[in-house]
Amino acid sequence: MANIVIIGTQWGDEGKGKIVDLLAEYADMVVRFQGGNNAGHTMVVNGEKFISHLVPSGILQKKTCIIGNGVVVDPKVLLDEIDYLKEKGVTVDPDKLMICEKAHVIMPYHKNIDVASESMKGKNRIGTTGRGIGPCYDDKVSRRGIRFAELVDPEVFRERLLSVLPEKNFILEKYLSCEALDAESIIKEYSSYSKRLAPYVANISVVIHRAMKEGKHVLFEGAQGTHLDIDHGTYPYVTSSNTVAGNACCGSGVGPKEITGIVGIVKAYTTRVGEGPFPAELLDETGDYMQKKGDEFGATTGRKRRCGWLDMVLLRNAARLNSLTGLAITKLDVLGGLKTLKICTGYEYNGKLLRDFPASLKVLSTCKPVYEEMPGWDEDISGIRSLKELPKTTRNYLRKIEKLAEISINIVSVGPGRDETIMIKNPLKSKGQRGKGTGHKAKKG
């Protein structure tokens, strides 16, 4: 039995969707454990692009897919996604997709409050997607939320909504200068969602536990990246949930001893969407080159991603926070054509060299990246399927990442397609043990 957690190591958009889709072939079940439809996973299969926001990527591999209790769910978005996938010939029936009865429901007032409050902040905005994610998590923590267990019970749903809506309308009208919402209209709309989604709702913890007892392989996928974690990210420019590997257990209802490996997804350079400090950001033609060649636009918002060199301070921080057992390098092909590559190995702050990621945004925003330079390559590597066929300079770049991260590389992605991948060591076939990587003897991360 191998139960593997897939984690983004940067600020999200690392290519987790492709890696989950790739590894799902060897899994029996794929579990989404946090976030909401503020994240998008893009997968390319046989030249056709699929984008999912809530349904786990494993649905394309016809695996059992689960939306865990740590996820906040907009029922309309989920139903639209189910219909979108069905139109593309993908089976999304209740035996293939399950929603945890404890998962919280995004309501209309969550979205209205999100958009209005973000607009009010002006230059101090965080850069949310406006999908109601944060306000829904706010209600979860303050015990004002509505879960799927309540959504599918009409009497309880009405009772819960009527108890909380007056407060939300007061905030909307008196503080945010927005229109109030009508309870009966919401009840009518969400009752239609409830009827369609009720067959998908289940006790997910029991389902996953049973699968593990039967020796099945489970793949856990998160949304966003480590440095958008509510506790460990660049607060307050973060998401509203814990994105690190530890939350795979909390957000799905399994115990820590069941996890056998944790794979960190690393884009071969660094990107970020939205506001917040970014020490290795490139505001020049090289950054533009990465942005255009990498098609760096958010899968959810369509916003242009900020681009920069690979940041090892960021990666080492993620390795420690997540107990990574292996790395998957994505978008390596995007760096082709650059004569010189740089890797940020530390930050300079007030004349001192920082090797560890600072918590203070005041410090982080004034840090200057310290770089190591390496030769690049001109060759198109998208058709290569083994390490030894890669240009020597490309292999050297990968070895440098392993050496600095002290973790072995298991997977290298050289293009957006599922088949455009070099599989060095399959974590689901090896029960999460450390791989051979590129040849560098990686120390324990």
C-alpha positions, 0 to 999 in steps of 0.5 A, a space after each residue: 500500500 502506498 498513500 502519497 501526498 502531492 504538495 506544491 512547494 512554491 506559491 501554487 501553479 506548479 503543475 500539480 494537476 498534471 502530476 496527479 493526473 499522471 500518477 493517478 494511473 497507479 492509484 485507486 483513489 484520489 483525494 482533494 483535501 483543502 481549498 476551493 474553486 480558487 485553484 485550477 488544475 490544468 491537464 492535457 491528454 492527447 492534445 486536449 486540455 481539461 481544467 478542473 477546480 474542484 473535481 480531483 484530477 484523477 477523474 480523467 483516469 477513471 479513479 474514485 475521486 473524493 472531495 474531503 472535509 477540508 475543502 469548501 465547495 461552491 455547489 453551482 461550480 461543482 455541478 457546472 464542472 460535473 456537466 463540463 466533464 460529462 460533455 467531454 465524455 468523462 464519467 462523474 457518477 456518484 460511484 466515481 465522485 464523492 463529497 464529504 458530508 463535513 465539507 462546508 458550502 460556499 453561499 452567495 453572501 460569501 462571494 458578495 462579501 469577498 468581492 466587496 471587502 477586497 474592493 474596499 481595501 484598495 492598495 492593501 488588497 490581498 488579491 483574492 479570486 472573489 470566489 467566497 473562499 475566505 469568508 466561507 472558511 471564516 464561517 467554518 472557524 467561527 462556527 457559522 458555516 453550513 456543511 453538506 450534511 445540512 445542505 441535503 437536509 431541507 429543514 436543517 438547511 432552512 434553519 441554519 440559513 435563517 439563523 445566519 443571514 440577518 448578520 450577513 445582510 447587516 454586513 453587506 448593507 451597513 458596512 459594505 454598501 451592498 444589497 441584502 440577499 433574500 432567504 427564500 431565493 437562496 433556499 430555492 436555488 440551493 434546494 435544486 443543488 441539494 437534489 442533484 448532489 445528495 447522491 454524491 455525499 458520503 462519510 469520506 473518512 470511512 470510505 478512505 479508511 476502508 480502501 486503505 485496509 483493502 491495500 488500495 493506493 491513495 493519492 492526496 492532492 492539495 490546492 495552491 502551494 506551501 507559501 500560500 499556507 495560512 500559517 506558514 505562507 507570506 501572511 496575509 498574502 495567503 489563502 485561507 486554509 493549510 496547504 502543507 502536507 500535514 493537512 492531508 490528514 486533517 482535511 480528509 479524515 485519516 491518521 498520519 501513520 497512513 501516509 507513506 510519501 510526500 512528493 513536492 512539485 517544483 516548477 523549474 522557475 518560480 511564479 506567483 499570482 496576486 499580491 505579496 513579496 517575491 524576492 526572485 521576481 524578474 521584471 525584465 525581458 527574461 521574466 517576459 520570456 518565461 511568462 509567454 513561453 510558459 503560458 503563465 496565466 492563472 487557470 482560475 482567474 486568467 491573471 498573468 503570473 509573475 515570473 522569476 528564477 528558481 528560489 531555493 530558499 523557498 524550496 528548502 522551506 517547503 521541504 522542511 515544512 512538508 517532510 518531502 520524500 521526493 521532488 517532481 520538476 515541472 515546466 523544465 522545457 520553458 527554460 530552453 533557449 536561455 543562455 544563462 540560468 540563475 538559481 536563488 540560493 539565499 537572500 541578502 538582508 542588511 548586509 547579512 546572508 539569509 538561508 531561511 525564509 523570513 516570516 516578516 514581510 517587512 524583511 522579505 520585501 527588502 531581501 535581495 536574491 543571491 544567485 548562482 549562475 549556470 549555463 542554459 540549453 537551446 535544445 527542445 527537450 519536449 520529446 525526450 523520455 529519459 534522463 541520459 538523453 537530456 542535454 548535459 547542461 539540463 542534467 546539471 541543472 537538475 543535479 544542482 536542484 537535488 544538491 541544494 534541496 537535499 532531496 531526490 528528483 522522482 519525476 521530470 516534466 518536459 511538456 504539458 502533455 501526460 506523456 511528456 514526462 520522464 519518470 525516474 522513480 514512481 512513488 506509488 510503485 515504491 511505497 514512498 521510499 526515496 528515489 535514485 534521482 538524477 544521480 546526485 546522492 541527496 541527503 535527507 530533506 
